[in-house]
Amino acid sequence: MRLSDQAIPADGSVTASLEIENIGAVAGDEVVQLYTRAISPSIKRPVKELRGFSRVSLKPGEKQTVNFTLPGSKLAFWDEKTHGFVTERGAYELLIGSSSADIRAKETLEVK
């Protein structure tokens, strides 16, 4: 996985790119999924949160680059104290795979 930036402001965005390849002998489809995980959140958060997905059809031997644009607002959670959504500063893992149990790439993003 490649990130367009390693750090973004809370109101910024990042693009995560990953090249996938059909190494099989027949055409097939893959649903590529993007998850996020706050590394040290101030409140309890889900272990992985689905933030995007893309269905890709590939012929045998074909490669394709899948891009996900993730705005900082998609990292937000509802804050009971402020009664609003908050994008917390800190480190987040961006995880890409075919399911939440089958993660094939990860990178760390810093929200400033």
Sine and cosine of phi, psi and omega as CSV:
sin_phi,cos_phi,sin_psi,cos_psi,sin_omega,cos_omega
0.00,0.00,0.61,-0.79,0.09,-1.00
-0.85,-0.52,0.66,-0.75,0.08,-1.00
-0.95,-0.30,0.60,-0.80,0.04,-1.00
-0.93,0.37,-0.47,0.88,0.04,-1.00
-0.57,-0.82,0.50,-0.86,0.06,-1.00
-1.00,0.00,-0.31,0.95,0.00,-1.00
-0.60,-0.80,0.62,-0.79,0.02,-1.00
-0.67,-0.75,0.41,-0.91,0.18,-0.98
-0.96,0.27,0.30,-0.95,-0.03,-1.00
-0.85,0.53,-0.48,0.88,0.02,-1.00
-0.99,-0.14,0.21,0.98,0.02,-1.00
-1.00,-0.04,-0.24,-0.97,0.06,-1.00
-0.50,-0.87,0.31,-0.95,0.01,-1.00
-0.69,-0.72,0.52,-0.85,0.09,-1.00
-0.93,-0.37,0.80,-0.60,0.07,-1.00
-0.96,-0.26,0.78,-0.63,-0.03,-1.00
-0.84,-0.54,0.61,-0.80,0.00,-1.00
-0.54,-0.84,0.73,-0.68,0.07,-1.00
-1.00,-0.04,0.77,-0.63,0.06,-1.00
-0.90,-0.44,0.41,-0.91,-0.05,-1.00
-0.63,-0.78,0.65,-0.76,0.12,-0.99
-1.00,0.03,0.96,-0.29,-0.02,-1.00
-1.00,-0.07,0.07,1.00,0.01,-1.00
-1.00,0.06,0.00,-1.00,-0.04,-1.00
-0.99,-0.10,-0.11,0.99,0.00,-1.00
-0.79,-0.61,0.38,-0.93,0.04,-1.00
-0.90,0.43,0.50,-0.87,-0.01,-1.00
-0.38,-0.92,0.20,-0.98,0.04,-1.00
-0.90,-0.43,0.51,-0.86,0.08,-1.00
-0.69,-0.73,0.66,-0.75,0.12,-0.99
-0.97,-0.24,0.96,-0.28,-0.02,-1.00
-1.00,0.06,0.77,-0.63,-0.12,-0.99
-0.85,-0.52,0.66,-0.75,0.05,-1.00
-0.95,-0.31,0.81,-0.58,0.05,-1.00
-0.87,-0.50,0.40,-0.91,0.13,-0.99
-0.81,-0.58,0.41,-0.91,0.06,-1.00
-0.57,-0.82,0.85,-0.53,0.09,-1.00
-0.96,0.29,0.80,-0.60,-0.10,-1.00
-0.96,0.27,-0.71,0.70,0.02,-1.00
-0.72,-0.69,0.93,0.36,-0.06,-1.00
-0.94,0.33,0.43,-0.90,0.01,-1.00
-0.98,0.19,-0.33,0.95,0.06,-1.00
-0.78,-0.63,0.25,-0.97,0.03,-1.00
-0.92,0.38,0.79,-0.61,-0.01,-1.00
-0.78,-0.62,0.33,-0.94,0.07,-1.00
-0.85,0.52,0.48,-0.88,0.01,-1.00
-0.90,0.44,-0.68,0.74,0.05,-1.00
-0.67,-0.75,0.68,-0.73,0.03,-1.00
-0.84,-0.54,0.84,-0.54,0.01,-1.00
-0.93,0.38,0.82,-0.58,-0.05,-1.00
-0.87,-0.49,-0.13,0.99,0.04,-1.00
0.05,-1.00,0.36,-0.93,0.07,-1.00
-0.45,-0.89,0.36,-0.93,0.00,-1.00
-0.53,-0.85,0.80,-0.60,0.05,-1.00
-1.00,0.03,0.79,-0.62,-0.07,-1.00
-0.81,-0.59,0.75,-0.66,0.09,-1.00
-0.97,-0.24,0.77,-0.64,-0.05,-1.00
-0.74,-0.67,0.67,-0.75,0.13,-0.99
-0.99,0.15,0.27,-0.96,0.03,-1.00
-0.82,0.58,0.77,-0.64,0.01,-1.00
0.98,0.18,-0.10,0.99,-0.04,-1.00
-0.98,0.22,0.60,-0.80,0.07,-1.00
-0.89,-0.45,0.49,-0.87,0.07,-1.00
-0.48,-0.88,0.61,-0.80,0.07,-1.00
-1.00,-0.07,0.77,-0.64,0.03,-1.00
-0.96,-0.29,0.76,-0.65,0.00,-1.00
-0.89,-0.46,0.70,-0.72,0.12,-0.99
-0.84,-0.54,0.79,-0.61,0.13,-0.99
-0.98,-0.18,0.83,-0.55,-0.07,-1.00
-0.89,-0.46,0.95,-0.30,0.10,-1.00
-0.96,0.27,0.51,-0.86,0.04,-1.00
-0.83,0.56,-0.49,0.87,0.00,-1.00
-0.89,0.45,-0.41,0.91,0.04,-1.00
-0.96,0.28,-0.16,0.99,0.05,-1.00
-1.00,-0.06,-0.02,1.00,-0.09,-1.00
-0.96,0.27,0.37,-0.93,0.11,-0.99
-0.71,-0.70,0.33,-0.94,0.02,-1.00
-0.98,0.21,0.85,-0.53,-0.01,-1.00
-0.99,-0.15,0.90,-0.44,-0.01,-1.00
-0.90,0.44,-0.52,0.86,-0.03,-1.00
-0.93,0.36,-0.68,0.73,-0.06,-1.00
-0.99,-0.13,-0.16,0.99,-0.06,-1.00
0.82,0.57,0.71,0.71,0.04,-1.00
-0.37,-0.93,0.16,-0.99,0.04,-1.00
-0.98,0.17,0.65,-0.76,-0.03,-1.00
-0.76,-0.65,0.76,-0.65,0.16,-0.99
-0.99,-0.16,0.95,-0.32,-0.10,-1.00
-0.97,0.23,0.65,-0.76,0.10,-0.99
-0.93,0.36,0.45,-0.89,0.05,-1.00
0.74,-0.68,-0.18,-0.98,-0.07,-1.00
-1.00,-0.07,0.63,-0.78,0.06,-1.00
-0.75,-0.66,0.61,-0.79,0.17,-0.99
-1.00,-0.06,0.72,-0.70,0.16,-0.99
-0.97,-0.25,0.80,-0.60,-0.11,-0.99
-0.82,-0.57,0.73,-0.68,0.03,-1.00
-0.83,-0.56,0.70,-0.71,0.03,-1.00
-0.24,-0.97,-0.11,-0.99,0.03,-1.00
-1.00,-0.03,-0.18,0.98,0.12,-0.99
-0.27,-0.96,0.11,-0.99,0.01,-1.00
-0.92,0.38,-0.39,0.92,0.02,-1.00
-1.00,-0.04,-0.13,0.99,-0.05,-1.00
-0.80,-0.60,0.93,0.38,0.01,-1.00
-0.99,0.14,0.77,-0.64,-0.07,-1.00
-0.91,-0.41,-0.20,0.98,0.02,-1.00
-0.43,-0.90,0.57,-0.82,0.09,-1.00
-0.51,-0.86,0.50,-0.87,0.03,-1.00
-0.60,-0.80,0.36,-0.93,0.03,-1.00
-0.96,-0.28,0.70,-0.71,0.03,-1.00
-0.87,-0.49,0.69,-0.72,0.05,-1.00
-0.97,-0.25,0.78,-0.63,0.09,-1.00
-0.98,-0.21,0.86,-0.51,-0.05,-1.00
-1.00,-0.03,0.00,0.00,0.00,0.00
